[in-house]
Amino acid sequence: MGSVNRLIVIMLFTDVDLLDVTGPPEVFSLLRRETDDETGYQVVLAAETMDPVTTAAGVRVLPDTTFREVSGRAIDTLLVPGAVDVDDQRRVRALTDPAVVSWVKELAGRSRRVASVCVGAHLLAAAGLLDGKRATTHWSTAQQLAADHPAVEVDADPIFIREGGVWTGAGITACLDLSLALVAEDFGEAAVLRVARQLVMYLKRPSGQSQFSVPIEPVSTTRRMDDLRHHISRHLAAPLTLADLAEYAHVSERQLTRIFRTELGVTPAAYVECARVEVARNQLETSDDTLERVASACGFGTVDTLIRAFRRRLDTTPTEYRSRFRHSV
């Protein structure tokens, strides 16, 4: 076991997402209750001043300390939540207050590891902590993160990503999965599964589980692309080669590839594979079909192709995925 009372500092600032701040401490506090010794964490909320901080939910939170005071201490984990602005068209944009960014950079230098929750990844990126690294964030701001910080390899799919001592987590409730992963790193799988049970979480999710599925990706901007997406979803068992899709859309293969990249940000082959993986995930969760039947029904053809797609898209195997996420039917 590690040292007693590892110091976790959670940053507070105006309009911060409330669950980003309150979710992780619930995970960390359950660790001590579920273990037989005094090993655990000391969690403190730090802000610019000791004044109450108003969160995006309108709930005011009282800091335990200030950024300046905690900067003199050895920090085990710096946890950086995020804040967003939503305009009249419900477009979401992550906020990066320069003063907060400055403190992120300062406190990160005192920390063994740094983790962002949801759109907190934008603050890490603005502080230069994600340059040259792969990172995730809430899917709604992933394009913004990639555009604002081209040195960051943005992957909007996983629920969390670890790059050395820097962790980034996806949206909202994924803060619990990220926190469980941090506990697992410090205290092992047995302890973290006991915590997960107390949280009434079915199982600790692997980092590769997607934070959203193909059907709820942003709707395309043209009727032709909508028609193509529906055609793909209705014919997943068919070959759906680039030539097949181009013929259906009455465009050249080169033009079709350009359309997909412009409107969905992926190649036609990548989109088809993601759609097939999504349907396969559902079958693995809700049926007892063999891997051979799943592979055939979803258009993969062979189990080996199904396995390779799962490793590529979810960083797991179909068998492991089913064992973790199988639902009663």
Buried (B, 14 or more C-beta within 10 A) or exposed (E): EEEEBBBBBBBBBBBBBBBBBBBBBBBBBBBBEBBEEEBBBEBBBBBBEEEEBBBBBEEEBEBBBBBEEBBEEEBBBBBBBBBBEEEEEEEBBBBBBEEBBEBBBBBBEBBEBBBBBBBBBBBBBBBBBBBEBBBBBBBBBBEBBBEBBEEBBBBBBBBBBBBEEBBBBBBBEBBBBBBBBBBBBBBEEEBBBBBBBBBEBEEBBBBBBBBBBBEEBEEBEEEBBEEBBEBBBEBBBEEBEBEBBBEBBEBEBEEBBEBBEEBBBBBBBBBBBBBBBBBBBBBBBEBEBEBEEBBBBBBBEEBEBBBBBBEEBBBBBBEBBBEBBBEEE
